[in-house]
């Protein structure tokens, strides 16, 4: 089969299209023929080596974190899926590899694809859907009537998180550029701040939750200040915490490093009487099934910017790296 591999870490490295053997499956795995794959900034960060401290992939490895496709084989202990099922997934860490024609996936990481959307649309959902769910439902416990600030509303996570937050009954504020204001309003945003013209920190106050996705330190500090006492900021960009290191079972010295990296922001949060949490999303088929139900009920719709042919996977990653994508970018394998 064809697959795009990371042969060497580095920002200037490109994925190499290679011919390799089709993966074999064990008793609890499913072999999926990939029809389309979502492209995420995470793919670039992994290739660059920025997460090697807690995700030390040994090169060469196949990149890619989102897929939609069809079940071709099932392991002897698989009970949830059968041949021919249309499925989608964000495979577990160290089992990634969706920039390929086939992948072996643990059945617990899979869910049936929503019936009312295409393969391309389905492959746009798993990573951003699970990220939004784990942030807003699992960590924040977002409730009807609460206020949430979702940064970068026109991005991949933002377009999904706005819709999920509205489904949960929250008041949603977001930031975006002038050209994307109507898009985020159509997704349900109640208050839209044009970040090129306005400063969110001077407009927002007493928020229950912030979904933070900006790497600038000043933005993180200002985001903590708009929370009400007891509010929670959930960061997707860091700094990572010792809590994450413990969950991943990392060595004690890495836990110390992460504890040090997040010390300043945790102190600032404590001083303001708010909570800081770092989220590195995990694969979770059960949560993805909940998301399937929301999509089939028309509560959430995929937002896709561009679809690239499989051969242009590197170009698709470069486009995502520009930060200009509205919603998700997809690679069409079949």
ChimeraX attribute file (.defattr): number of C-alpha atoms within 10 A of each C-alpha:
attribute: neighborCount
match mode: 1-to-1
recipient: residues
	/A:1	11
	/A:2	17
	/A:3	26
	/A:4	26
	/A:5	23
	/A:6	22
	/A:7	16
	/A:8	18
	/A:9	20
	/A:10	15
	/A:11	13
	/A:12	8
	/A:13	14
	/A:14	21
	/A:15	21
	/A:16	16
	/A:17	19
	/A:18	13
	/A:19	12
	/A:20	12
	/A:21	10
	/A:22	15
	/A:23	12
	/A:24	13
	/A:25	17
	/A:26	15
	/A:27	12
	/A:28	16
	/A:29	23
	/A:30	30
	/A:31	24
	/A:32	29
	/A:33	24
	/A:34	26
	/A:35	23
	/A:36	31
	/A:37	36
	/A:38	30
	/A:39	32
	/A:40	23
	/A:41	15
	/A:42	18
	/A:43	18
	/A:44	23
	/A:45	16
	/A:46	20
	/A:47	27
	/A:48	18
	/A:49	16
	/A:50	16
	/A:51	13
	/A:52	14
	/A:53	13
	/A:54	15
	/A:55	14
	/A:56	12
	/A:57	19
	/A:58	12
	/A:59	12
	/A:60	13
	/A:61	19
	/A:62	24
	/A:63	23
	/A:64	27
	/A:65	25
	/A:66	29
	/A:67	37
	/A:68	33
	/A:69	29
	/A:70	22
	/A:71	22
	/A:72	16
	/A:73	19
	/A:74	24
	/A:75	19
	/A:76	12
	/A:77	12
	/A:78	17
	/A:79	10
	/A:80	12
	/A:81	19
	/A:82	15
	/A:83	13
	/A:84	13
	/A:85	15
	/A:86	22
	/A:87	23
	/A:88	33
	/A:89	33
	/A:90	33
	/A:91	28
	/A:92	17
	/A:93	13
	/A:94	11
	/A:95	18
	/A:96	20
	/A:97	26
	/A:98	32
	/A:99	30
	/A:100	27
	/A:101	21
	/A:102	26
	/A:103	27
	/A:104	25
	/A:105	24
	/A:106	23
	/A:107	23
	/A:108	18
	/A:109	20
	/A:110	28
	/A:111	26
	/A:112	21
	/A:113	28
	/A:114	21
	/A:115	14
	/A:116	14
	/A:117	14
	/A:118	13
	/A:119	24
	/A:120	24
	/A:121	23
	/A:122	30
	/A:123	33
	/A:124	29
	/A:125	32
	/A:126	28
	/A:127	27
	/A:128	24
	/A:129	26
	/A:130	26
	/A:131	22
	/A:132	24
	/A:133	23
	/A:134	20
	/A:135	26
	/A:136	22
	/A:137	16
	/A:138	11
	/A:139	14
	/A:140	20
	/A:141	12
	/A:142	20
	/A:143	17
	/A:144	12
	/A:145	13
	/A:146	16
	/A:147	24
	/A:148	28
	/A:149	30
	/A:150	23
	/A:151	25
	/A:152	23
	/A:153	30
	/A:154	29
	/A:155	25
	/A:156	27
	/A:157	25
	/A:158	27
	/A:159	30
	/A:160	26
	/A:161	27
	/A:162	31
	/A:163	23
	/A:164	24
	/A:165	26
	/A:166	20
	/A:167	15
	/A:168	17
	/A:169	15
	/A:170	23
	/A:171	21
	/A:172	25
	/A:173	24
	/A:174	26
	/A:175	25
	/A:176	21
	/A:177	16
	/A:178	13
	/A:179	9
	/A:180	16
	/A:181	19
	/A:182	13
	/A:183	17
	/A:184	25
	/A:185	17
	/A:186	12
	/A:187	21
	/A:188	18
	/A:189	25
	/A:190	15
	/A:191	15
	/A:192	21
	/A:193	21
	/A:194	16
	/A:195	15
	/A:196	10
	/A:197	9
	/A:198	11
	/A:199	14
	/A:200	21
	/A:201	14
	/A:202	9
	/A:203	9
	/A:204	17
	/A:205	15
	/A:206	14
	/A:207	24
	/A:208	24
	/A:209	30
	/A:210	28
	/A:211	26
	/A:212	24
	/A:213	19
	/A:214	16
	/A:215	13
	/A:216	9
	/A:217	12
	/A:218	9
	/A:219	17
	/A:220	19
	/A:221	14
	/A:222	14
	/A:223	23
	/A:224	27
	/A:225	22
	/A:226	24
	/A:227	26
	/A:228	17
	/A:229	16
	/A:230	14
	/A:231	23
	/A:232	23
	/A:233	28
	/A:234	22
	/A:235	21
	/A:236	20
	/A:237	15
	/A:238	22
	/A:239	21
	/A:240	22
	/A:241	23
	/A:242	22
	/A:243	15
	/A:244	18
	/A:245	21
	/A:246	13
	/A:247	8
	/A:248	12
	/A:249	12
	/A:250	15
	/A:251	11
	/A:252	12
	/A:253	11
	/A:254	17
	/A:255	21
	/A:256	13
	/A:257	16
	/A:258	20
	/A:259	19
	/A:260	15
	/A:261	16
	/A:262	18
	/A:263	16
	/A:264	11
	/A:265	18
	/A:266	19
	/A:267	13
	/A:268	16
	/A:269	22
	/A:270	14
	/A:271	9
	/A:272	17
	/A:273	17
	/A:274	21
	/A:275	20
	/A:276	22
	/A:277	23
	/A:278	20
	/A:279	22
	/A:280	14
	/A:281	19
	/A:282	15
	/A:283	21
	/A:284	21
	/A:285	22
	/A:286	13
	/A:287	17
	/A:288	25
	/A:289	17
	/A:290	13
	/A:291	23
	/A:292	24
	/A:293	16
	/A:294	16
	/A:295	20
	/A:296	15
	/A:297	12
	/A:298	10
	/A:299	13
	/A:300	22
	/A:301	19
	/A:302	20
	/A:303	20
	/A:304	20
	/A:305	14
	/A:306	15
	/A:307	19
	/A:308	19
	/A:309	14
	/A:310	24
	/A:311	16
	/A:312	14
	/A:313	24
	/A:314	20
	/A:315	15
	/A:316	21
	/A:317	22
	/A:318	15
	/A:319	16
	/A:320	26
	/A:321	16
	/A:322	9
	/A:323	11
	/A:324	12
	/A:325	16
	/A:326	21
	/A:327	22
	/A:328	26
	/A:329	26
	/A:330	28
	/A:331	29
	/A:332	22
	/A:333	24
	/A:334	13
